[in-house]
Amino acid sequence: MKSNKDKKSETTKNGFIDKAWDLQNNIEARRGRIGKGKYGRVLKMARKPTNEEFSKTSKITGAGMLLVGGLGFAIWLGATQLAPWIGEALGLI
């Protein structure tokens, strides 16, 4: 006869194995559903960019960052240097 400890150990092992199989089945089901949802067509069409495409994208992104940074700097400069000068000239400060 099996003792309670052996039965409990066997139940725990079976429970663990069942959970592992459930997890495996869920993973396989998710893999099977890839490409069938809202974004499936986009995922199917996606590809790695060529070096030329990557280079152009990087240059355009960098130029945009410089433009936004320059605009922000110009606004800060105007707020700290130009605004007090205008206020003094108009007699508001």
BELMOFEN-V219555 format. One record per residue. N is the residue number from 1. PSI is psi in whole degrees, -180 to 180 (999 if undefined). BURIAL is # if it has 16 or more other C-alpha atoms within 10 Angstrom, else .. D_FIRST is the distance of its C-alpha to the first C-alpha in Angstrom with 1 decimal. Layout:
n = {N/N}
psi = {PSI/PSI}
burial = {BURIAL/BURIAL}
d_first = {D_FIRST/D_FIRST}
//
This chain:
n = {1/2/3/4/5/6/7/8/9/10/11/12/13/14/15/16/17/18/19/20/21/22/23/24/25/26/27/28/29/30/31/32/33/34/35/36/37/38/39/40/41/42/43/44/45/46/47/48/49/50/51/52/53/54/55/56/57/58/59/60/61/62/63/64/65/66/67/68/69/70/71/72/73/74/75/76/77/78/79/80/81/82/83/84/85/86/87/88/89/90/91/92/93}
psi = {147/141/169/-37/-43/-41/-43/-42/-43/-40/-42/-43/-45/-40/-42/-44/-41/-42/-39/-43/-40/-44/-45/-44/-39/-42/-45/-37/-41/-43/-37/-25/-10/132/5/-1/-158/-39/12/-44/-39/-45/-37/-32/-15/144/166/133/154/168/-39/-45/-43/-42/-48/-44/-42/-42/-44/-42/-44/-42/-40/-40/-42/-40/-48/-42/-42/-41/-44/-41/-42/-41/-44/-44/-44/-40/-34/-31/-44/-42/-46/-36/-43/-41/-42/-40/-35/-7/22/-21/999}
burial = {././././././././././././././././././././././././././././././././././././././././././././././././././././././././././././././././././././././././././././././././././././././././././././.}
d_first = {0.0/3.8/6.5/9.6/11.5/9.6/10.0/13.5/14.4/13.5/15.6/18.3/18.6/18.9/21.3/23.3/23.5/24.6/27.2/28.4/29.0/30.7/33.0/33.8/34.7/36.9/38.7/39.3/40.6/43.0/44.3/45.0/47.0/49.2/52.8/52.4/53.2/56.5/56.9/55.7/59.2/60.1/57.0/57.8/61.4/60.7/61.6/62.4/66.0/68.5/70.0/73.2/71.5/69.5/72.7/74.7/71.9/71.7/75.5/75.8/73.0/74.7/78.1/76.6/75.0/78.4/80.2/78.0/78.1/81.9/82.3/80.2/82.3/85.5/84.4/83.5/86.8/88.7/87.0/87.6/91.0/92.8/91.9/93.4/96.5/97.0/96.4/99.1/101.5/101.2/101.5/98.1/96.8}
//
